Amino acid sequence: MRNRTAGWMLFSSACLLLGLSLQPVSPNAVLVGFFAGFACALAAVVSYLLGY
């Protein structure tokens, strides 16, 4: 797997985990983490298709 694609996938997981861990602080943290993680997953797909 390419380095940049792997980085985006790792960052996607980190966004989801951060959203879940901040749920007691802010109820919207899960939604923000989900959408940030989804955006990073899409960036990983684009990065893979472009060959980065």
C-alpha positions as CSV (number, residue, x, y, z in Angstrom):
1,M,0.0,0.0,0.0
2,R,1.2,3.5,-0.7
3,N,2.4,5.7,2.1
4,R,-0.1,8.6,1.5
5,T,-3.0,6.2,1.1
6,A,-2.1,4.5,4.4
7,G,-1.7,7.8,6.1
8,W,-5.2,8.9,5.1
9,M,-6.6,5.6,6.3
10,L,-4.9,6.0,9.6
11,F,-6.1,9.6,10.0
12,S,-9.6,8.4,9.2
13,S,-9.5,5.9,12.0
14,A,-8.1,8.6,14.3
15,C,-10.9,11.0,13.5
16,L,-13.5,8.3,14.3
17,L,-11.8,7.4,17.5
18,L,-11.5,11.0,18.6
19,G,-15.1,11.6,17.9
20,L,-16.1,8.6,20.0
21,S,-13.8,9.6,22.9
22,L,-15.1,13.2,23.0
23,Q,-18.8,12.1,23.1
24,P,-19.2,12.9,26.8
25,V,-17.8,16.5,26.2
26,S,-19.9,17.3,23.2
27,P,-22.8,15.4,21.8
28,N,-22.0,16.4,18.3
29,A,-18.5,15.1,18.5
30,V,-19.5,11.7,17.1
31,L,-21.1,13.2,14.0
32,V,-18.1,15.5,13.4
33,G,-15.7,12.5,13.9
34,F,-17.8,10.4,11.6
35,F,-17.9,12.9,8.8
36,A,-14.2,13.8,9.2
37,G,-13.4,10.1,9.1
38,F,-15.6,9.6,6.0
39,A,-13.9,12.5,4.2
40,C,-10.5,11.0,5.0
41,A,-11.6,7.6,3.7
42,L,-12.7,9.3,0.5
43,A,-9.3,11.0,0.3
44,A,-7.6,7.7,0.7
45,V,-9.6,6.2,-2.2
46,V,-8.7,9.2,-4.4
47,S,-5.1,9.0,-3.3
48,Y,-5.0,5.3,-4.2
49,L,-6.6,5.8,-7.6
50,L,-4.2,8.7,-8.4
51,G,-1.3,6.5,-7.4
52,Y,0.1,8.5,-4.4
